[in-house]
Amino acid sequence: MEPDFDARHADPYIPNLSIGYLFSRSWPRFKDHLWLLVGTFTLYALLIGIGSDTWDGDRTGGGLLNLVAFVITGPLTAGLYWMMLKVQRDEPIEFTDLFAGFGEFGRAFGVYALTAIATLIGFILLIVPGLILLVGLAPGLFLVMDDELGVMDTLRKAWDMTMGHKLQLLALGVVLFFLTLLGILAFIIGVFFTGAFASLVVAAAYDELALAER
């Protein structure tokens, strides 16, 4: 006797990447976890920004801080994304989720470093290839925490996940860029609110893409 439902014949899930949907999905969750998300994002921004200034013009000290910032940005971003993804999936979150990426340090650093290098080369050659690479590899640090693939397989899967969706994701990125810019203009401190919300929206976009992969 054949089962009533055959998964092979099920319609594939089509990710909803419309900006309105992603914002409406994220806003209630953002309000529910407002201060934890803003506090976590504030610490994240402060930690990855430690290399932005030198120590009273000390090039050696400034170079060391830049190196530290580069090394920790991948794991920290993976942790931040993991927290935001758990919020989108209605899972419990803790402040320490920010540092969860250090448990996958090698993969997080590898994915971040290779993405940064590839994107930089793309921007040097022409602006458009850089944007395509930036958007196409964007899910990488989410996958570090949401999958168990190696570095290169993670980047390949990130690229595959965004196939056919790069234009929508680019449009989303532009909107979130200007949203974050508004936060900077709002007495600077507003960027911690808009930055946290933007990260949550990005997590919603990733979760939509991940649903299509299941």
Secondary structure, DSSP 4 states (H G I P E B T S, - for coil): ---S--GGGSPPP-----HHHHHHHHHHHHHHTHHHHHHHHHHHHHHHTTTSS-BTTBHHHHHHHHHHHHHHHHHHHHHHHHHHHHHHTT----GGGGGGGGGGHHHHHHHHHHHHHHHHHHHHH-HHHHHHHHHHTTTHHHHHHH----HHHHHHHHHHHTTTTHHHHHHHHHHHHHHHHHHHHTTTTHHHHHHHHHHHHHHHHHHHHHHHH-
